């Protein structure tokens, strides 16, 4: 049986860990800015997402980038009401 790492919750994320998401490479055909926003939403808490977006927008990246289906990250997050708490408010600060 393989050993697994125990789950940890509410741990503090370092700037290095948060900002590493800025370098995520998108799959072929997916906008790089959209991919970063989407991938970070799946893994971060709203406070960490806010830190990421602060640097993301300072770097001149597009918070309104779209996926191949024409959806913005706002549209995707809104589809998950339980998980979206806090994220849409954070995004509104950068719109």
Order of alpha helices (4+ residues) and beta strands (2+ residues): alpha-alpha-alpha-alpha-alpha-alpha
